[in-house]
Amino acid sequence: MSHQEKQIIPFSVVTTLVITGLLAIVQQQILFNRPPKLREIGIQQIRSGTVALDVRFSRSMRVSSIREHSRIYPKLQHQWLGMGRHVRLLINSDHSIRQPLRLEIGGLDNRGLKLESNRWWWDPRPYLLAVVLVPGGEQLQMRLFDGSWVPLSPTWPKISQLEPLGNGRGVAFVSIDKEWRHQVWVRSLTQNAIRANRTQLKSPFLGPLNLLTSDPKVFALLSSNQHGELLVQVGGEDPGSDQIWVQNEKGNKRTLDLNATGQIRLIPDGSGLVMPSFNGIELVPLSQDGKPTSHQVLPGDRNLKAFCSGSGRAVVTNVLPDYRESVELLIPGVAPKQLWISDKGIVMAAGCDNRGQRILVVVRKYTSRLIDEALLLDSDGKILKRRILTPLSLLHGSILDYDPVGDQFLLVLLIESSNFLRPALIQASDLSIKTFDKKIKATRWLHAGATVKAP
C-alpha cells in the first residue's frame, strides 16, 4: 500500500464520521422542533371524581396551557392534574352525564411548541349487566344504551354470582348445573368508549368465554378490583381442596395462603383485601409480589357492605351488644364512625358514592306488613332524604352498586303485584326510582373502560 493510499483511508473514515454526526444533529433538530403529540388516552377507574382520563404526551407539557387550550362539550366542571408527559383529566360534575362527551385537547410543551390538534369522543356511561330468567334457566345479559339486551353466556340452570372486572374489560360469573356443580367463567369484552369519531362509539365487542376452573366445585366466590384483577375462592368435595388465587388481566395467577371464614373482597385500588374472620374484619395488605403481609383486625360483629371506591372509605354494619344494628363509615387512620342505629328493623343493604360523602341505606321494618325504607345519609350521619319503598321491596343480600356518571344506585327490587324481581335505579339526588321490565335475579354495573394509542 502506497503512502498516498494510507492518507486517503483515514480521510474517508473521518469524512464518514463527520457526515454521520451532522446528519444526527440535523435529525435531532428536526425532531426537537416538531410539535408535541398525544400518544395515549385511557379511562382511569381509580378516582374520587365523577370520571377521569389519563393522557400521555410525547414530551413534557405545560399543564397550565392544557387547562387554557382544552375544552369539554357539554361544559362540565373539571380539572387538569399532573406534570410532565402524564396528565389526568378529572371531571367533578354536579349533574348526571347522559350523553357522550366531546374533547378538544390542546396546549404547549415546555419549549412553547403547540400540541397538534386532538379531538376525541368519550362515552363514560356504564352498561347494565344482569342474570336474566330465560326459558330453561338463567343467562348473563348486557343492556345496551338503546334498551336492547345482548346475551353474554349460554343458559344454565343457575348463575350464582356476577362480578364485573373493575377495569371494564370483562365480567366473571359462576354457573351451577343440575348436579349443583359450580364453575367459574370470564367473558372478555372490548369497549369502544373513547374514539376519534363519534360514529366509532359502538357497543362492546364480545371476546372469548374462558373457563377458569378445571373441574367442578362445591362453591365459588369472586371479587375484582379496579385494575381488573380477579380473586377466586373455590372449594371441592375433598378436605383441603379449597383454593384462593388472584389473576391479572393477562391471566397470570398467584395463589394466596389465607384462612377465610367467608367471602374475601379485593380493595378497589389494588392495595390489599378484606376478609371476615372469627375476630371481626381483617384488612390484609398485598405486597408488590402479590403476597399477603401483616393483618389488621377490626373487631366486632361487622359486615362489609360497600367500598367508596375513590376515597379509600368503606361502609360496614355492626351488630351491637343489645342486638341493634348500626351503619358505620370506615375512614383510613380513623376509628369507625357510627352514622346510624336501627331501633326497629334490620339493614338490608348499604352503599356509598365515590367520595364516601353520601351513604344509601335500605332498612326493613316489621309492622303489620314488611316495610322497606331508603335513607340517604351524609358522612356525619345526618339524614338528607328518606323514602318508603313499599310496595317495592329489596332482595335480601342485594348490592347497592353506585354509578358516579349517572349519580345513581343499581339494585334488585321485588314488585308485589308482579311477584318477580326487576333491576331498578335509585337516583342519589332525590331517591326517585326507575324500574326495568325484565325478570332478573342479580344485576351490576360494567363501568366504561378503554385505552387508545393515538396514531
Order of alpha helices (4+ residues) and beta strands (2+ residues): alpha-beta-beta-alpha-beta-beta-beta-beta-beta-beta-beta-beta-beta-beta-beta-beta-beta-beta-beta-beta-beta-beta-beta-beta-beta-beta-beta-beta-beta-beta-beta-beta-beta-beta-beta-beta-beta-beta-beta
